[in-house]
């Protein structure tokens, strides 16, 4: 039974590791395309909005990549990312209409909640595995 849970946790950690590596491998252009495509679908963007959102997303991801290449400490990296996110939000607010911006924020909150639940679940599974292996 313990071996099963250890194996399950190992598989989960490897999967998360691979997903994280996959995210790191994408270029700023690929990230911008993916984010824009997702927004086109969920927010029903016009072609003009799509072009403007892509441009904004590309600038954001390029900025993040350029800063990350300098290998900053974790605190500095988070601070820079927060600044860039605020700038992106300002641009989104200009580009999206009120209904789209509201939907965007609702989706963002939902995604954050889902991510937090996933993290808590993983922590709980790891904790249970450690307890069972003792």
C-alpha positions as CSV (number, residue, x, y, z in Angstrom):
1,X,0.0,0.0,0.0
2,X,2.8,2.4,0.9
3,X,4.6,1.6,-2.3
4,X,1.5,2.4,-4.3
5,X,1.2,5.9,-2.7
6,X,4.9,6.6,-3.1
7,X,4.6,5.5,-6.8
8,X,1.6,7.7,-7.3
9,X,3.3,10.7,-5.8
10,X,6.4,10.1,-7.8
11,X,4.3,10.0,-11.0
12,X,2.5,13.2,-10.0
13,X,5.7,15.0,-9.3
14,X,7.3,13.8,-12.6
15,X,4.2,15.0,-14.5
16,X,4.3,18.4,-12.8
17,X,8.0,18.6,-13.6
18,X,7.4,17.8,-17.2
19,X,4.6,20.4,-17.5
20,X,6.8,23.0,-15.9
21,X,9.7,22.3,-18.3
22,X,7.3,22.5,-21.2
23,X,6.2,25.9,-20.1
24,X,9.8,27.0,-19.9
25,X,10.6,25.8,-23.4
26,X,7.9,27.9,-25.1
27,X,9.1,31.1,-26.7
28,X,7.5,34.5,-25.9
29,X,5.8,34.3,-29.3
30,X,4.3,30.9,-28.6
31,X,3.1,32.0,-25.1
32,X,1.6,35.1,-26.6
33,X,-0.2,33.2,-29.3
34,X,-1.5,30.6,-26.9
35,X,-2.8,33.3,-24.4
36,X,-4.3,35.3,-27.2
37,X,-6.0,32.3,-28.7
38,X,-7.5,31.4,-25.3
39,X,-8.8,34.9,-24.9
40,X,-10.3,35.0,-28.4
41,X,-12.3,31.9,-27.6
42,X,-13.4,32.9,-24.1
43,X,-14.0,36.6,-24.6
44,X,-15.1,36.6,-28.3
45,X,-12.6,39.1,-29.4
46,X,-12.9,41.0,-32.6
47,X,-10.0,40.8,-35.1
48,X,-8.8,44.3,-34.1
49,X,-8.9,43.3,-30.4
50,X,-7.1,40.1,-31.2
51,X,-4.3,42.0,-32.8
52,X,-4.0,44.4,-30.0
53,X,-4.1,41.7,-27.3
54,X,-1.5,39.7,-29.1
55,X,0.8,42.7,-29.2
56,X,0.3,43.3,-25.5
57,X,0.9,39.7,-24.6
58,X,4.0,39.5,-26.8
59,X,5.5,42.6,-25.1
60,X,4.7,41.1,-21.7
61,X,6.2,37.7,-22.4
62,X,9.3,39.2,-24.0
63,X,9.8,41.5,-21.0
64,X,9.5,38.5,-18.6
65,X,11.9,36.4,-20.7
66,X,14.5,39.3,-21.0
67,X,14.4,39.8,-17.2
68,X,14.5,36.1,-16.4
69,X,17.6,35.8,-18.6
70,X,19.4,38.1,-16.2
71,X,18.9,35.4,-13.5
72,X,17.4,37.6,-10.8
73,X,16.7,36.4,-7.3
74,X,13.2,35.1,-6.6
75,X,12.0,38.2,-4.9
76,X,13.1,40.5,-7.7
77,X,11.7,38.2,-10.3
78,X,8.3,38.3,-8.6
79,X,8.3,42.0,-8.2
80,X,9.1,42.5,-11.9
81,X,6.4,40.0,-12.9
82,X,3.9,41.9,-10.8
83,X,4.8,45.2,-12.4
84,X,4.5,43.7,-15.9
85,X,1.1,42.1,-14.9
86,X,-0.2,45.5,-13.8
87,X,0.8,47.1,-17.1
88,X,-0.9,44.2,-19.0
89,X,-4.1,44.7,-17.0
90,X,-4.0,48.4,-17.8
91,X,-3.7,47.6,-21.5
92,X,-6.4,44.9,-21.3
93,X,-8.8,47.5,-19.7
94,X,-8.2,49.8,-22.7
95,X,-8.7,47.1,-25.3
96,X,-11.6,45.1,-23.9
97,X,-15.1,46.3,-23.4
98,X,-16.6,46.3,-19.9
99,X,-18.4,42.9,-20.3
100,X,-15.2,41.3,-21.7
101,X,-13.0,42.7,-19.0
102,X,-15.4,41.5,-16.3
103,X,-15.5,38.0,-17.8
104,X,-11.7,38.1,-18.1
105,X,-11.4,38.9,-14.4
106,X,-13.9,36.2,-13.4
107,X,-12.0,33.6,-15.5
108,X,-8.7,34.8,-13.9
109,X,-10.1,34.4,-10.4
110,X,-11.5,30.9,-11.2
111,X,-8.1,29.8,-12.7
112,X,-6.3,31.0,-9.6
113,X,-8.7,29.2,-7.3
114,X,-8.3,26.0,-9.4
115,X,-4.5,26.3,-9.3
116,X,-4.6,26.8,-5.5
117,X,-6.8,23.7,-5.1
118,X,-4.4,21.6,-7.2
119,X,-1.4,22.8,-5.1
120,X,-3.2,22.0,-1.9
121,X,-4.2,18.6,-3.1
122,X,-0.6,17.8,-4.1
123,X,0.7,19.0,-0.7
124,X,-2.0,16.9,1.0
125,X,-1.1,13.8,-1.0
126,X,2.6,14.3,-0.3
127,X,1.9,14.7,3.4
128,X,-0.2,11.6,3.5
129,X,2.4,9.7,1.6
130,X,5.1,10.8,4.1
131,X,2.9,9.8,7.1
132,X,2.1,6.4,5.6
133,X,5.7,5.6,4.8
134,X,6.7,6.2,8.5
